[in-house]
């Protein structure tokens, strides 16, 4: 058993937590990426600059067709609830590359200070300072500052636009209001402003908003967290531009305004109002047939929009943090994998083998994603093991049981490298030279934990190549469910739970539906867990995970099944689902990775 020792004072999950010692743990956000002399997809160039001690920015320049070509200027403010994300993050970098390439514009993406370290109005001041810095590059103005060549050579100061998403859209509104009463350097004017899904709120519900207790809504709690001293609280004009005493929107200091909303955004009602005849509304037109937000949506035309997941990252000859090497291989037309090898201390050193199955509700994520790549680097380094992270097919394009078949095929491929077995296949050198086939483990988190169970059950009745045996199996926060509540689960209508809806989406033809033994190993007619085909088993749960009761029940059921192996249990207090993958740098995550590594290596 493991317990966290740090006391949480503010919990804004899934955004962030603040601990009693002042530590801020950000639970969401995309990784930092460096600027690029030329983006391989768009050809856009980027670089980072410092504007002031508090403010920096990433500049973007599209491919030019004419020397000293003049381009519209976009000053962009990123989203993230005023307390997350960065101008230097992967998501914003990818987005700015795309918009700059499409618009043929020069962009300045502003890195402003975040709450709670720097509560509002710090971000507003930083963004105004950045806009003033841009304006100072206009002809003959403020010649005593060091000028930025891209702005001097390519900026069209008659076409300065500002834009932002979510909290960034809120900033756009407040900057435009300020520009209506304060002069910009060189008398530069804001030619246009766009607000994408802007973050506004207020004490009185608008439109389709339904609230029993406003103080429990996330938009309310976030605002009071990032601007605790705001006069008027949630009705401060900076968050509620329609509230009593808010200045007239006729004072917006821009010539053109574009407001973008999304049908299923809880903030939609806040911006779908008549504000000015110069506002243009943009709305989505594609019909949604299946909505599993915040996981994915399927549209009538068959398009699948995955709403969550980390970006693809390439393998590395040597990870700079851990020294682990990685490479990608193809196992079959349907299955590929990323292999990981720790730093070796001895030539041809033999290592435990981990065959890993990633999570993601059977429809998200990848063995090649940032989160799983970072996690595997950490666990391989700690365990001193060779890992094969399996890239299996995802639903809905490939409904279950495709993922189970792919993962079994991958495990069989690994086993085929054991001595004297299946010499007809081309062997992978890392497995031949460094794999200890007496210590083959399988492991996975969430949906990957579910796969581990089903692979272990199959291994109990089917032979692996070379008579390889599964030495150990770990299930981290495994995705199990069923029609009957267990333990602390409370359900009024099971069909409305996300766990139920996801299963029926990824395996619509499952015999028995939500009580199919692959998702409910305790259900009526499920095979006995005494048939698990592994020698050792580790079940990991997290206190605040909605799947916890299923993991505990699984552990108890294995113990009482008559299974002849060794089963272990590991619980972390105060944490939620897959925390050790999302928040890998926390003490609880580090402790869990050490526990998993110890299990793999023994």
C-alpha positions in Angstrom: 0.0 0.0 0.0 1.2 3.5 -0.8 -0.3 6.8 0.5 0.4 10.4 -0.5 1.8 12.6 2.3 1.1 16.0 0.8 -2.2 17.7 1.9 -4.3 19.2 -0.9 -5.7 22.7 -0.1 -7.3 23.5 -3.5 -8.5 20.8 -5.9 -9.6 21.9 -9.3 -9.3 18.5 -11.0 -8.9 17.9 -13.9 -7.1 21.2 -14.2 -4.7 21.5 -11.2 -4.2 21.0 -7.5 -2.5 23.3 -4.9 -0.9 21.6 -1.9 -0.5 22.9 1.6 3.2 23.5 1.1 2.4 25.8 -1.8 3.2 23.4 -4.6 1.1 23.7 -7.7 0.5 20.5 -9.6 -0.9 21.1 -13.1 -2.9 18.0 -14.2 -3.4 18.9 -17.8 -1.5 20.5 -20.6 0.7 19.7 -23.6 4.5 19.4 -23.5 7.0 22.1 -24.3 8.3 22.0 -27.9 11.2 24.2 -29.3 10.8 26.6 -32.1 11.7 25.4 -35.6 13.7 27.1 -38.4 11.2 25.4 -40.8 8.2 23.3 -39.7 8.3 20.1 -41.8 4.5 20.2 -42.4 3.8 23.9 -43.1 7.2 25.4 -43.9 6.6 28.0 -41.2 9.6 29.4 -39.3 9.5 30.2 -35.6 11.7 31.7 -32.9 11.4 32.7 -29.3 12.0 36.3 -28.1 11.9 38.2 -24.8 9.8 41.3 -24.6 10.3 42.2 -20.9 11.3 40.5 -17.7 7.7 39.2 -17.3 6.7 38.6 -21.0 8.1 36.5 -23.8 6.7 35.2 -27.1 7.1 32.8 -29.9 7.1 34.5 -33.4 6.0 32.7 -36.5 6.8 33.6 -40.2 5.3 31.8 -43.2 7.2 31.0 -46.3 7.7 34.2 -48.2 7.0 34.7 -51.9 8.7 38.1 -52.2 11.6 39.6 -50.3 10.4 42.0 -47.6 6.9 40.8 -48.2 4.4 42.6 -45.9 2.1 40.4 -44.0 -0.9 40.8 -41.6 0.2 40.6 -37.9 -1.6 38.3 -35.5 -1.0 38.8 -31.8 -2.3 35.6 -30.2 -3.2 34.8 -26.6 -3.3 31.1 -25.7 -6.1 29.4 -23.7 -5.8 27.3 -20.5 -8.1 28.8 -17.8 -5.4 31.5 -17.0 -3.5 28.8 -15.2 -2.4 26.2 -17.8 -0.6 25.9 -21.1 2.0 28.0 -22.8 2.9 29.8 -26.0 5.7 27.2 -26.2 3.4 24.1 -25.8 2.9 21.5 -28.4 -0.8 22.2 -29.0 -0.3 26.0 -29.5 2.8 25.5 -31.6 1.0 23.1 -33.9 -2.1 25.4 -34.1 -0.1 28.6 -34.8 1.9 26.8 -37.5 -1.3 25.9 -39.2 -3.0 29.3 -38.9 0.1 31.2 -40.0 0.5 29.0 -43.0 -3.1 29.3 -44.0 -3.4 33.1 -43.4 0.0 34.0 -44.7 0.4 36.1 -41.6 3.2 36.9 -39.1 2.2 35.8 -35.6 3.3 36.8 -32.1 2.1 34.1 -29.6 2.3 35.7 -26.2 3.7 33.9 -23.1 1.9 35.6 -20.3 2.2 34.9 -16.5 -0.2 32.2 -15.1 -2.2 31.9 -11.9 -2.0 31.0 -9.1 1.7 32.1 -9.0 0.6 35.3 -10.7 -3.1 36.0 -10.2 -5.1 38.1 -12.6 -4.9 40.9 -13.7 -1.2 39.9 -14.4 -2.1 38.1 -17.6 -4.1 41.1 -18.9 -1.2 43.4 -18.2 1.3 41.1 -19.9 -0.8 40.8 -23.0 -1.3 44.5 -23.2 2.4 45.0 -22.9 3.0 42.5 -25.7 0.6 44.3 -28.0 2.2 47.6 -27.2 5.6 46.1 -28.0 4.4 45.0 -31.4 2.9 48.4 -32.1 6.2 50.1 -31.1 7.7 48.6 -34.3 5.4 50.8 -36.5 7.2 53.4 -38.6 9.0 56.2 -36.8 7.7 55.2 -33.4 9.8 54.5 -30.3 13.1 54.3 -32.2 15.0 53.9 -29.0 14.0 50.2 -28.5 15.8 47.3 -30.2 13.5 46.3 -33.0 12.6 42.8 -34.1 13.6 42.2 -37.7 10.6 40.0 -38.7 8.2 42.8 -37.5 10.2 45.6 -39.1 10.7 43.8 -42.5 7.4 41.9 -42.8 4.8 43.4 -40.6 1.8 45.3 -42.1 0.8 47.6 -39.2 -2.4 48.5 -41.0 -3.5 44.9 -40.5 -2.9 44.1 -36.8 -5.2 41.5 -35.5 -5.6 40.0 -32.0 -7.0 36.5 -31.4 -7.3 33.8 -28.7 -9.1 30.7 -27.6 -11.0 30.1 -24.3 -9.2 32.2 -21.7 -7.3 33.7 -24.6 -10.6 34.8 -26.1 -11.5 36.4 -22.8 -8.2 38.3 -23.0 -9.0 39.4 -26.6 -12.2 41.0 -25.3 -10.5 42.8 -22.5 -7.6 44.0 -24.7 -10.0 45.3 -27.3 -12.0 47.2 -24.6 -8.8 48.7 -23.3 -7.7 49.7 -26.9 -11.0 51.6 -27.1 -9.8 54.0 -24.4 -6.0 53.8 -24.5 -3.7 54.6 -27.4 -1.3 52.1 -28.9 2.2 53.1 -29.9 2.3 54.8 -33.3 -1.5 55.1 -33.2 -1.7 51.6 -34.4 -5.3 50.3 -34.6 -6.6 46.8 -34.1 -7.9 45.9 -37.5 -9.6 42.7 -36.4 -10.1 40.5 -33.3 -11.3 36.9 -33.0 -12.6 35.2 -29.9 -12.8 31.4 -30.2 -15.0 29.8 -27.5 -14.3 32.7 -25.1 -14.3 32.1 -21.4 -17.1 34.3 -20.0 -19.4 33.5 -17.0 -21.7 35.2 -14.5 -24.0 34.7 -11.6 -27.2 34.6 -13.7 -27.7 31.7 -16.1 -28.0 32.6 -19.8 -29.7 30.7 -22.6 -29.4 27.0 -22.2 -27.2 27.2 -19.0 -28.7 25.2 -16.1 -27.3 25.6 -12.7 -28.5 24.6 -9.2 -25.5 26.0 -7.4 -23.3 28.3 -9.4 -20.4 28.0 -7.0 -20.0 24.4 -7.9 -19.6 25.0 -11.7 -16.0 24.8 -13.0 -16.1 28.2 -14.7 -17.1 29.9 -11.4 -14.5 28.0 -9.4 -11.7 28.7 -11.9 -12.4 32.4 -12.0 -12.5 32.8 -8.3 -9.2 30.9 -8.1 -7.3 32.8 -10.8 -8.7 36.3 -9.8 -9.6 36.0 -6.1 -9.5 39.7 -5.6 -11.8 40.5 -8.6 -14.2 43.3 -7.6 -17.7 41.9 -8.0 -16.4 38.3 -8.2 -18.0 36.3 -11.0 -19.8 39.4 -12.2 -16.7 41.4 -12.7 -16.9 42.9 -16.2 -13.7 41.1 -17.2 -15.5 37.7 -16.9 -19.1 38.9 -17.3 -19.2 41.7 -20.0 -23.0 41.7 -19.9 -23.3 42.1 -16.1 -24.7 45.1 -14.2 -22.2 48.0 -14.5 -20.1 46.5 -17.3 -19.0 49.1 -19.8 -20.8 49.3 -23.1 -19.5 46.9 -25.8 -19.9 49.8 -28.2 -16.5 50.8 -26.8 -14.6 47.9 -28.3 -11.4 49.2 -29.9 -11.3 47.2 -33.1 -12.8 47.5 -36.6 -13.9 43.9 -37.1 -14.8 41.1 -34.7 -15.2 37.4 -35.2 -16.9 35.3 -32.5 -16.6 31.5 -32.8 -18.7 29.0 -30.8 -19.2 25.3 -30.7 -22.6 23.7 -30.3 -21.8 21.5 -27.3 -19.5 24.0 -25.5 -20.9 24.9 -22.0 -19.7 28.5 -22.7 -21.7 28.8 -25.9 -24.6 30.7 -24.5 -22.2 33.4 -23.2 -21.2 34.5 -26.7 -24.3 33.7 -28.7 -25.8 37.2 -28.2 -26.4 40.3 -30.3 -23.5 42.6 -29.4 -22.7 44.6 -32.4 -23.6 44.7 -36.2 -19.9 44.3 -36.9 -19.7 40.8 -35.3 -19.5 37.6 -37.5 -20.6 34.3 -36.0 -18.9 31.0 -36.9 -20.5 27.7 -36.0 -19.9 24.1 -36.9 -22.2 22.5 -39.5 -21.3 18.8 -39.3 -24.0 16.6 -37.7 -22.8 14.5 -34.7 -24.1 10.9 -34.6 -22.2 9.7 -31.5 -21.0 12.0 -28.8 -18.6 10.5 -26.2 -17.2 13.9 -25.1 -14.6 14.4 -23.8 -13.2 11.3 -25.5 -14.4 11.5 -29.1 -17.2 12.3 -31.5 -18.4 10.5 -34.6 -20.0 12.6 -37.4 -22.7 11.6 -39.9 -20.1 11.6 -42.7 -18.1 8.9 -40.8 -15.4 11.3 -39.5 -14.0 10.4 -36.1 -12.9 13.4 -34.0 -10.7 12.3 -31.1 -11.0 15.0 -28.5 -8.3 13.8 -26.1 -4.8 12.4 -26.5 -1.2 13.4 -26.5 0.8 14.1 -29.7 2.9 11.7 -31.6 6.6 11.8 -30.8 9.4 10.0 -32.6 11.6 7.3 -31.0 15.0 8.5 -29.8 18.5 7.0 -30.1 19.0 8.2 -26.5 16.4 9.8 -24.3 18.0 13.0 -22.8 16.4 12.4 -19.4 16.8 8.6 -18.9 19.4 7.5 -21.5 16.9 4.9 -22.8 17.0 4.1 -26.5 13.9 3.5 -28.6 13.0 2.5 -32.1 9.8 1.6 -34.0 9.2 -1.8 -35.7 6.5 -3.5 -37.7 5.2 -6.9 -36.5 2.5 -7.5 -39.1 0.3 -5.5 -41.4 -2.0 -4.7 -38.5 0.5 -4.4 -35.6 3.6 -2.3 -34.9 5.4 -1.5 -31.7 8.0 0.8 -30.1 10.9 -1.0 -28.5 12.8 0.5 -25.5 16.3 -0.5 -24.3 17.9 0.9 -21.2 21.6 1.8 -21.0 23.6 -1.4 -20.8 26.3 -2.1 -18.2 27.5 -5.3 -19.9 27.7 -6.3 -23.6 24.8 -8.7 -24.5 23.3 -8.1 -21.0 20.1 -10.1 -20.6 17.1 -8.1 -19.4 13.5 -8.8 -18.3 11.0 -8.2 -21.1 7.9 -6.1 -20.7 5.2 -6.3 -23.3 3.1 -3.2 -22.7 -0.4 -2.3 -23.8 -1.3 1.4 -23.6 -4.6 2.8 -22.3 -7.1 5.1 -23.9 -10.6 3.4 -23.7 -9.7 1.2 -26.8 -10.2 4.3 -29.0 -7.5 6.8 -28.1 -3.8 7.2 -27.6 -0.9 5.3 -29.2 2.3 3.5 -28.4 3.9 6.4 -30.2 2.2 9.2 -28.2 4.1 11.6 -25.9 2.5 10.3 -22.7 3.2 6.7 -23.3 6.7 7.4 -24.7 7.6 9.4 -21.6 6.1 6.7 -19.3 7.9 3.8 -21.0 11.2 5.7 -20.9 10.8 6.1 -17.1 9.7 2.6 -16.3 12.4 1.0 -18.6 15.1 3.1 -17.0 13.9 2.2 -13.5 13.3 -1.5 -14.1 16.4 -2.1 -16.4 14.1 -4.0 -18.7 13.5 -4.2 -22.4 10.0 -3.1 -23.4 7.8 -3.7 -26.4 5.0 -1.1 -26.4 2.3 -2.5 -28.7 0.5 -0.3 -31.3 -2.9 -2.0 -31.6 -5.8 -1.1 -33.8 -8.4 1.3 -32.3 -12.2 1.5 -32.3 -14.4 2.6 -33.9 -12.5 2.0 -37.1 -11.5 -1.4 -35.8 -14.0 -2.5 -33.1 -13.0 -5.0 -30.4 -11.9 -7.8 -30.4 -9.3 -6.3 -32.9 -7.2 -4.9 -30.1 -7.1 -8.2 -28.2 -6.1 -10.1 -31.4 -3.3 -7.6 -32.1 -1.9 -7.7 -28.6 -1.9 -11.5 -28.6 -0.1 -11.5 -32.0 2.5 -9.1 -30.5 3.1 -11.3 -27.5 3.4 -14.3 -29.8 5.9 -12.4 -31.9 8.0 -11.6 -28.8 7.9 -15.2 -27.7 9.0 -16.4 -31.2 12.4 -14.9 -30.5 13.1 -17.4 -27.7 15.9 -19.9 -28.4 15.4 -22.3 -31.4 11.8 -21.3 -31.9 10.4 -20.2 -35.3 13.7 -19.6 -37.0 11.9 -18.8 -40.2 11.0 -15.2 -39.1 13.4 -12.3 -39.2 14.5 -11.8 -35.6 14.7 -8.4 -33.8 18.4 -8.0 -32.6 17.4 -6.3 -29.3 15.2 -9.2 -28.3 17.7 -11.8 -29.4 20.7 -10.1 -27.8 19.1 -8.8 -24.6 15.8 -10.5 -23.9 15.5 -12.9 -20.9 12.7 -15.1 -22.0 12.4 -16.5 -18.5 11.3 -13.1 -17.3 8.5 -12.1 -19.8 6.0 -9.7 -18.2 2.9 -8.1 -19.6 1.5 -4.8 -18.3 -1.0 -2.0 -19.1 -3.0 0.8 -17.7 -6.8 1.4 -18.0 -7.9 -0.3 -21.2 -4.4 -1.7 -21.3 -5.0 -3.3 -17.9 -8.1 -4.9 -19.3 -6.1 -6.2 -22.2 -3.5 -7.7 -19.7 -6.3 -9.6 -18.0 -7.7 -11.0 -21.3 -4.2 -11.9 -22.6 -3.4 -13.7 -19.4 -6.6 -15.7 -19.5 -5.8 -16.7 -23.1 -2.3 -17.7 -22.1 -3.9 -20.0 -19.6 -5.4 -22.1 -22.4 -3.2 -21.5 -25.4 0.6 -22.1 -25.8 3.0 -19.3 -26.6 5.9 -19.9 -29.0 8.8 -21.7 -27.5 6.6 -22.6 -24.5 7.4 -19.1 -23.2 5.6 -18.4 -19.9 4.3 -15.1 -18.6 6.4 -14.5 -15.5 4.4 -11.6 -14.3 1.4 -9.3 -15.2 0.4 -5.9 -13.8 -2.9 -4.2 -14.3 -2.9 -0.4 -13.4 -6.3 1.0 -12.9 -7.9 -1.7 -15.1 -11.0 -0.8 -17.1 -13.6 -3.3 -15.9 -17.4 -2.7 -15.6 -20.7 -4.5 -15.3 -24.4 -4.1 -15.0 -24.4 -4.5 -11.2 -22.7 -1.9 -9.0 -19.8 -3.0 -6.9 -18.4 -1.5 -3.7 -18.7 2.3 -3.7 -20.1 2.6 -7.2 -23.4 4.5 -7.3 -25.6 4.4 -10.4 -29.1 5.4 -11.1 -29.0 4.5 -14.8 -26.0 2.4 -15.9 -26.5 3.2 -19.5 -25.6 6.8 -18.9 -22.2 6.0 -17.3 -19.2 6.7 -19.5 -17.8 3.3 -18.7 -20.9 1.6 -20.1 -21.2 3.9 -23.1 -17.5 3.4 -24.1 -17.7 -0.4 -23.9 -20.9 -0.5 -26.0 -19.2 1.9 -28.5 -15.9 0.0 -28.8 -17.4 -3.5 -28.8 -21.0 -3.1 -30.1 -21.3 -6.8 -30.9 -20.0 -8.1 -27.5 -22.1 -11.1 -26.5 -23.7 -10.2 -23.2 -23.0 -6.5 -23.7 -21.6 -4.9 -20.5 -21.5 -8.3 -18.8 -19.3 -9.8 -21.4 -16.4 -11.6 -19.5 -13.9 -9.4 -21.2 -15.2 -6.3 -19.5 -16.8 -8.0 -16.5 -14.6 -10.9 -15.3 -16.8 -11.4 -12.2 -20.1 -11.7 -14.2 -22.3 -14.7 -14.6 -20.7 -17.3 -16.9 -17.2 -15.7 -16.8 -14.4 -18.3 -16.7 -12.7 -18.9 -13.4 -9.8 -16.6 -12.6 -7.9 -19.7 -11.5 -7.2 -20.0 -15.2 -4.9 -17.0 -15.4 -1.8 -18.0 -17.4 0.9 -16.1 -15.4 2.9 -16.8 -12.3 2.7 -13.4 -10.6 0.0 -10.7 -10.7 0.1 -7.0 -9.4 -3.2 -5.1 -9.3 -2.9 -1.3 -8.9 -5.7 1.1 -7.9 -6.1 4.8 -7.1 -8.3 6.1 -4.4 -10.2 8.6 -6.5 -10.5 6.5 -9.6 -14.1 5.6 -10.5 -12.8 2.2 -11.5 -11.2 1.5 -8.1 -14.0 -0.8 -6.8 -13.6 -3.0 -9.9 -9.8 -3.3 -9.3 -10.3 -4.2 -5.6 -12.9 -6.8 -6.5 -10.6 -8.2 -9.2 -7.8 -8.6 -6.6 -10.1 -10.3 -4.1 -11.6 -12.6 -6.7 -8.2 -13.7 -7.9 -7.1 -14.4 -4.3 -10.2 -16.6 -3.7 -10.3 -18.3 -7.1 -7.8 -21.1 -6.3 -5.3 -19.6 -8.7 -1.8 -21.0 -7.9 0.2 -17.8 -8.5 1.3 -14.9 -6.3 -1.1 -11.9 -6.3 -0.1 -8.4 -5.0 -2.1 -5.2 -4.4 -0.9 -1.6 -4.6 -3.2 1.4 -3.8 -2.3 5.1 -3.9 -4.4 7.5 -1.8 -5.5 10.9 -3.1 -5.0 10.2 -6.8 -7.2 9.6 -9.8 -7.2 7.4 -12.9 -3.8 6.9 -14.6 -2.3 9.7 -12.5 1.2 8.1 -12.8 1.1 8.6 -16.6 -0.4 12.1 -16.8 1.6 13.5 -13.9 4.8 11.5 -14.0 6.9 13.9 -12.0 4.9 13.8 -8.8 6.1 11.9 -5.8 3.2 9.5 -5.9 3.8 8.8 -9.6 7.5 8.2 -9.0 6.7 5.8 -6.1 4.3 3.9 -8.3 6.8 3.6 -11.2 9.4 2.2 -8.7 6.8 -0.3 -7.5 6.0 -1.5 -11.0 9.7 -1.6 -11.9 10.5 -3.7 -8.9 7.7 -6.1 -9.9 9.1 -6.4 -13.5 12.7 -6.9 -12.5 12.1 -9.7 -9.9 
